[in-house]
Amino acid sequence: MPTSTLITLCTCPNQTVAEEIANALIEQRVAACINIIPTITSIYKWQGKLESEREALMLIKTDQSRYPDLEQALARLHPYELPEIIAVPVEQGLAGYLNWVTQCTKN
């Protein structure tokens, strides 16, 4: 059964920046919970050059109705010129948890 919950992926230059952004997003109620994976390696091409960077990854749980506000907040708070902001729908999950996400992100 489809839900209104989204998981948004966003990389940050390090764990400190990820924690600062995560705290702001929770305070603004645009996210219910954010997990931070402290060290990942991202390999990509940027401006024609192959890059390899150590980053932190945020897994941000939100409700679809709050996604536009979440995206705006991430774009404003993020230090990157072009931050990775990718949302994927949650198809199934524990009903109580999914309800909690919706309740935590209500305006």
C-alpha angles and dihedrals in degrees: 000000000000117000136200092242121113132191111213119199119210129168122212132192092249145344095270093058091044091053092048092051092043092053091051093048092051092047090051090050093233090120132038099198136000124197116199120206100200103208130029130147117234119196117190145134116258123180090345095308127109109238133192117189138171108232142163119244124217119205102199121194116205143145120261090240090061097044096097090054091045092051092049092048092048092049091049097045099039120098095211121097089226111018122197106249112168125162124200124187121244106231097188140002146141104309094222093053094047090050089050090054090053093047094048093052100047114123 
